[in-house]
Amino acid sequence: MKRDARRRREATTDAQTTDSRVTPLHALHLSLGARMVPFAGYDMPVQYPSGILKEHLHTRAAAGLFDVGHMGQIALRPRSGTLSDAVAALESLIPMDVAGLPEGRQRYGLFTNDEGGVLDDLMFANRGDHLFLVVNAACKEADAAHLEQAIGEVCEVEPLERGLIALQGPKAEAVLTPLNPDVATMRFMDFRELRLGGIPALVSRSGYTGEDGFEISVASGQTRDLADLLLADEAVLPVGLGARDSLRLEAGLCLYGHDIDTATTPVEAALEWAIQPARRRGGARGGGFPGAAVILDQIAAGAARRRVGLLPEGRAPIREGVEIFAEEGGASIGAITSGGFGPSLGAPVAMGYVGTEFAAPGTRLLAALRGKFVPVIVAKPPFVKPTYKRG
């Protein structure tokens, strides 16, 4: 009874404090003392009272709970009832091998445009009778419209209003196992429908921190119940957008709109690993996606620029927009697209684009920071070793 009354009070606070959209966990964030910020049209927690540094390090050491309910979830259902029709339709929009993805597995993908640029990055899973997509919050309406316009005659495009939470860190499995022992049998990129503490959920063993962990899609009305169950475990700490960004940066993972965008090709972004042999030249279904000529030419011959990791000397973070030079007095050869302090490393880290001739690991470059040139060393991401459970 007291819990229901608390939730009613929190719901009233929701309505009073924001004109932005909210996720099913908005009231929980307020009750935990989160500092809220506008993000992709939503009112989202950037940090909790424990602070970004502690949230980051706790995720690396134990388990962090993230609200990612602002992201888009889309069911792609073949109108014919035959999954292969939906598979072929999605392959016409992304350069990934959808047909080779077994039921119960998930894969990273990219929507591309006719110039080879990236419209959005996404995760897609084979659900047996349909495909399940998770797309970026800022792009989800555009992505749904793109799907509807391009393949709507073949597929029903169904945006889903569900909660989405991520449990990340080396203790994530131990936290979830008491709720359903089957999670321990999952490996990286497995996707299953499970009950967690009696709550129906769509569970993938994945995430965007470089740590082992899970992303869990839940009916909106039960998202808070599951979050409360997870937070009851002393290994779990709520984590906001601030630490989510520093975690993904240490893991060398791209942030859409910063490290990748419509003017950046997958090859420039060092993401050609995500284009399987079946979709390359000579493959079973080579080409046939937007921008294929540009992207496949770059796979064969290389691109003029390349996303690289960068390790600045000293303690000062080097952030987005800072220009990169090969030598003092020379012309700019690139720029930082993501940068900050890496708490796990105890040092600043960054990613950016440079001319391919400067992209070899170990290359010493200069970043123009507040009127001074700061040495930066090209390094191959990730900056921390991933802990994904592959076996």
Disulfide bonds with the S-S distance in Angstrom:
none
